[in-house]
Amino acid sequence: MKLNRNFISRISDDESILVSGGGAEFSGIVKGNRTFGVILELLKKETSEADLISAMKGRFEAPEGMIEKDVARVLSELRRIGALDE
């Protein structure tokens, strides 16, 4: 899976934004935190959910299961708006 080319991401230190482009069915902006931004960056290349989780564990310390839940929640939202190519 990877981020659909009809979506553009902008990431700063404390806020991440995903904007739909002209070819997307979803029309709007999705805002998120730093974790959301890291996931968006990783999705610029073809990857799997397991690889995302592994990369996130390498970057963030979090209680057991939290990273898996965060990744699943972000992927669910991206799927809902059509932002993933799978």
C-alpha positions in Angstrom: 0.0 0.0 0.0 1.0 3.6 -0.5 -0.5 7.1 -0.4 -2.7 7.9 -3.3 -1.1 10.4 -5.7 -4.2 12.6 -5.5 -3.3 13.5 -1.9 -0.6 15.9 -0.8 0.9 15.9 2.6 2.6 18.8 4.5 4.3 18.0 7.7 5.8 20.4 10.3 7.2 19.7 13.7 3.9 19.6 15.5 1.2 19.3 12.8 0.6 17.2 9.8 -1.9 18.0 7.0 -3.2 15.8 4.2 -5.0 17.6 1.4 -7.0 16.0 -1.4 -6.1 17.0 -4.9 -8.2 17.3 -8.1 -8.6 13.6 -8.8 -9.8 12.5 -5.3 -13.4 11.7 -4.5 -12.8 13.1 -0.9 -12.7 16.8 -0.8 -11.1 18.3 2.2 -8.2 18.5 4.7 -7.2 16.0 7.3 -5.1 17.3 10.2 -3.0 15.2 12.5 -0.1 15.2 14.9 3.5 14.2 14.5 2.7 10.5 14.5 0.2 11.0 11.6 2.9 12.8 9.7 5.5 10.0 10.2 2.9 7.5 8.9 2.2 9.7 5.9 5.9 10.0 5.1 6.3 6.2 5.3 3.4 5.8 2.9 5.1 7.8 0.2 6.8 4.5 -0.7 5.1 1.1 -1.1 4.9 -0.5 2.4 2.8 -2.9 4.5 1.0 -2.4 7.8 3.6 -4.6 9.5 6.5 -2.5 8.1 4.7 0.7 9.3 4.4 -0.7 12.8 8.0 -1.8 12.8 9.2 1.7 11.6 7.1 3.5 14.2 8.4 1.3 17.0 11.9 2.3 15.9 11.0 6.0 16.2 8.6 6.2 19.2 8.5 4.6 22.7 4.9 3.8 23.6 3.0 1.3 25.8 2.5 -2.2 24.3 -0.2 -2.2 21.6 -0.5 1.6 21.3 1.5 1.9 18.1 -0.5 -0.9 16.5 -3.7 0.8 17.4 -2.5 4.2 16.2 -1.3 2.8 12.8 -4.6 0.8 12.4 -6.6 4.0 13.2 -4.7 6.1 10.7 -4.9 3.5 8.0 -8.6 3.1 8.6 -9.2 6.8 8.2 -7.0 6.9 5.0 -8.9 4.0 3.5 -12.2 5.8 4.4 -11.3 8.8 2.4 -9.7 6.9 -0.5 -6.1 8.1 0.3 -4.5 4.7 0.0 -3.6 2.6 -3.0 -3.7 -1.0 -2.0 
